[in-house]
């Protein structure tokens, strides 16, 4: 799976996506650009799939990405059990109006109910 570079250094890109993932699990929906949302989706879905097993190894794998322990607790206790019977496709991307300043396509990425 080729990763989009987004004209950002790799260290900045990794930190940005870690912060976006943390905010996504905290609020269960965020608004960002369409390309960032498309890159964020597989990362989030892999973390939810990992959290469904709910053991120490999977918790440590998630803690490598999500540094906030309260968000990890929410992921394991509230979010992951909702998707136990679902084989995948935990998120949806909804396009919104373009940004006013530079007309960049915006999107909302959120958890499926």
Residue pairs with C-beta under 8 A, 6 or more apart in sequence:
1 42
3 39
4 35
4 38
4 39
5 13
6 13
6 35
6 36
6 39
8 16
17 39
17 40
17 43
18 65
18 66
18 67
20 30
20 32
20 36
20 40
21 40
21 43
21 44
21 47
21 65
21 66
22 66
22 67
22 68
22 71
23 30
24 30
24 40
24 44
24 109
25 44
25 47
25 66
25 71
25 74
25 75
25 79
26 68
26 71
26 74
28 79
28 110
28 111
29 108
29 109
29 110
29 111
30 108
30 109
30 110
31 96
31 106
31 107
31 108
32 40
32 106
32 107
32 109
33 99
33 104
33 105
33 106
33 107
34 93
34 95
34 104
34 105
34 106
34 107
35 105
37 93
37 107
37 108
37 109
38 93
40 109
41 91
41 93
41 109
43 65
44 90
44 91
44 109
45 88
45 89
45 90
45 91
47 62
47 65
47 66
47 75
48 75
48 79
48 80
48 83
48 90
49 88
50 58
50 61
50 62
51 58
51 59
51 62
51 75
51 76
51 79
51 80
52 80
52 83
52 84
54 76
54 80
59 72
59 76
62 72
62 75
62 76
63 69
63 72
66 72
66 75
79 111
82 111
83 90
86 112
89 112
90 111
90 112
91 109
91 110
91 111
91 112
92 109
92 110
92 112
93 107
93 108
93 109
94 107
94 108
94 109
94 110
95 105
95 106
95 107
96 106
96 107
96 108
97 106
98 104
98 105
98 106
99 106
